[in-house]
Amino acid sequence: MAEIGFIGMGNMGYGILKGALKVFPVDSFIFTAKTDKTKHRVHMETDVDYAESNAECANSCKYVVLAVKPQYYPAVLKQIRYAVTPEHVVISLAPGITIASLKETLGSDRRIIRAMPNTPALIGEGMTGLSFRTEEFSEEELTVVYKLFGAIGTCACVEERLMSAVVCASGSSPAYIYQFIEALADGTVKYGMPREQAYLFVAQAVAGAAKMVLKTGEHPAALKDRVCSPGGTTIAGVAALEEWGFRNAVLKACDACYERSESIK
C-alpha cells in the first residue's frame, strides 16, 4: 500500500510529485489521472504506479492529495466519498473550497488539510500556505505533510480565513511577476538590448531583489530607498511608476484575485 495518493496529474499535481520523489521513496506514491495517456506518461517518467480510478487511488493510500481544478471537485468528491475514511488525511489544493464544505460532502469526521502551493513548486522554489485543525492530526501525520510540501519549497501555516489572501500573495502572484518581467524586458529591448539578454538581466534582478527581502529581513521600502540616490536614475523611475499607478494596479489585482477566490464554492 502506498502512503500518498495524487488525484490529478496536471502541472501542480505532477510538480509536487516530482519534488516529493526527492525525499520519499518511489513506492510511497500512487496516482491517477484523467486520461490513460497521462497515466502512462507519468509512470514512464517517474516509475510511480497508477490506479485505474479515483476511488481505487484513495483506497490505496493514507494521504489523498486532491490536485484537480475546483470545477471538477463535485464529481471527484462523489467518486471518492465512500473510499475516504476517518483514517485518511485529505489534502485539498483548490482555492475557495473550505474545510467545512469538504466535510459536508465527505463526512463530518473526515480530516481535511487545505494547501495552496504555487507554480514555482515545479522547480523546488514554491510557497505553500497550509490550513488545518491541529487537534485532528497526529504529530507524525503533520510531519509527513510538512515534508511533502517542504520538498517543493517553503510552507507556512495560516488561519483558514486567510487562504484567499494566500492566493493573492503567492498563489496567483507569479503571473503578475512574469508580466512585470516581460514589460521591463520590453522596456530594455526598446533601447537596444537583445531580448534574451534582457530576460536574463531582468529575471536575475527580480530573483536577487526577492532574496534580499528574505535574507535581510529588512522592510522592502528601506531596501528600495537604498537604491534611490538623490536626483538619480532609480528615483526617477520610481516616481514614474507612482505617477502611472503601479502600486494601485497591484492593489486592484489583489482585490480582483481575492474576490474571485472567495466566489469559488
N, C-alpha and C positions, 0 to 999 in steps of 0.2 A: 504493500500500500504506500502511495506517495504521501508526502507531508503537505505540499502546497499545490493547489489546482488553479489554473487560469481558465476562465470562461471568456473567450475573446482573444484574438491574436492580431489586433490592429497595432498601430505604431506604439501605443503606450503599453499594452499587454506584452508585446514582443520585447520592447525596450527593458521593461522590468525583469522579464525572464532572462534576457541576455546578461543583465547586470548581476542578477541573483546567482547565476551559474558560476560566478567568480568566487562565491563564498559558500554555496551549498553544493553537495554532490548532485550529479545529474539525476539520480534515481529519487531525489526529493520531490520531483515535479511531475505533473501530468497537465495536459491542457486539452482544450477543444477549440475549434474554430468553425466559422460559418460554412466554409467550403472544403471539400476533400483536397483540392489543390493547395490550399493554405496549410492544412494539416500535414500533408506530405512534405511541403517545402520546409516548414518549421522543424519537423522531425529530422529531415536530412541535414539541416544547418546546426541543430543543437543536440541531436541524439535523444531528445526528450520524448517519451511515449505520449500518445494522444488517446483520448476517449472518443467514442463514436457519438456521444450525446452530452448535453449539459448535465443531465441528471446523473449519468454514469461518471462524469468528471467529479461532481460533488460527492458522490458515493465513495470515490476512490482516494479522498484526501481529508485532512482536518481543516486546513485553511483554504477558503474558497475566495479567490480574487475575481470580482465582477469587473471585467475590463471591456465592457461594451458601452456604446453610446446611450445616453439617457432614454432616447425614444424606443430602444429595444428592451428596456428593463421590464415592462409589464409581461412580455412574452417569456423572457428568461426566468423571471421570478416564478411564473406559473409552472415552468418546466422543472424547476429545482425545489419547489416548495416542500415536497414530501421527501426529498433526498437530504435536505439540510435538517440537522438535529440540534438540540441544545449543546452538544459536544463540539460542534463546528465553530469556527471563527470565520465570519463572513466579512470580507473587506471590499467595500464599495468605492469605486473611483469616480462616480458620477457627481457632477456639480448639482446643487439644488435639491437632491433627493435625501431627505432626512433619515436619521436613525429611527425615529418614531414611525415614519411611513413604511420603512422596510420591515420593522417589527409587525406592523399591522398586516402586511402581506404574508410574511414568512412565519409569524408566530411571536407572541409577546416574550417568550423565553429564549428566542434566538439572540445570539450575541453578535453585534454589528460594530465594525470599525469603519469610519469614513476616512478616506485618504484622498488628497488632491496633489498628485505629482505634476510635473511639467515636462515639456519635451526635451530639455537638456539632460534629462534622465537617460536619453539614448546614448550619450557619451559619458555617463557617470558623473554629470555635473547638475543633477536635478535638485529641486527644492520641493519637499513634500510636507504638506500640513496634515496632521493626524488628529482625529477627534473620536473619543470613545468614553464609555462609562467605566472608569477604572475598576470599580468594585466587581465588575462582571468577568474580569480576566485574571488569570494567574500571572505571577512574575515570569514564569517560563514562557507563557504564551506571548506576553508583551516583548520579551527578549527576541523571539522569532520575528515578530512584526518589525521591531526596530532594525534587526539585522537585514531583513528583506529590503526595507526602504533605504537603509544606510548603504546598501550595495550599489545604489544608483545616485548617490549624492548625499545631501543633508536632509534631515527630517526634524520636525519640531511639533509639539502638541499645542493645540489651540482649543478654546471652547467651541462647541458646535455652532453657536450663534455667529462665530467669526469665519465660518468656512467660505461664505461668499466673498468675504474680504480677502481670504487666501487666494481665491480665483483671480481677484483684481491684482494682488501683489505679485503672485508668481505663476499662477495657472495660465492666464491669458497674456501676461505682460511680455513674454519673449517675442510675441508677434509685433508688439509696439517697438521693441528694441531693434528687431530686424528692419522695421520701417525706418527707424532713425538711422541705422547703419546705411541703408540704401540711399536715403536722402542726403546724408553727409558725404557719402561716396560720390553721388551725382554732383554735389557742390564742388568737390575737388577735381572731378573729371572736367567740369566746366572750365577750370583753369589749367587744363592740360595734362593732368596726371592720368596715366593709363588705368583703365578700370580695375583690372585685377590687383594692381598695386594699391589703388585707392581702397579696395575692400580690405586688404591686408593692414594698411595703416589704421583705418577706422575701426575695424573689429578688434585689433590689438589694443587700441586706445580705450575702447569700451570695456574690454576684459580687464585691463590694468586699472582703470578707474574703479571698477566694481571691487577688485581685490584690495584697493586702497581703503575703501569703506569697511570691508570685512576685517582686514588685518590691523588697521589703526584704531578702529572703534571711534574715530572722530566723526563729528556731525558733518554730513555732506556739504552743508553751507560753508563750514570752516575750510574744507578741502577745496571747494570752489574758490573761496576768497584768496587762497594761497596762489592760485593760478592767475588771478586777475591783478596784474600790475597796474598802478595808476596810469591812466591815459594809454594803456596798452591794447594789443590786438584782442585779447580774450574778453576784456570788459566791454569792448565794442561789440563783439559777437553776443555776449550775454544780454546786453541792452537791446539788441535787435530781436533776440528770442523773446524777451519780455514784451517788446512793442508788438510783435506779431502773435502773441497769445500762446506761447509754448506751454507755459505752466497751466493755463486754463484749459488748453486742449487735452492735456494729460488728465486733469481732474474730471473733465467731461467724459473721457474714455473710461475712467474708473466708475463713474456713475452709470454709464450705459452697461458696462460689464456686470456690475453688481445687480442692477435691476433685472437683467436677463437671467443671471444665475438664480435669483430669488423667484423668478417666474416659472422655473422648471419644477415640475411636480411629478 
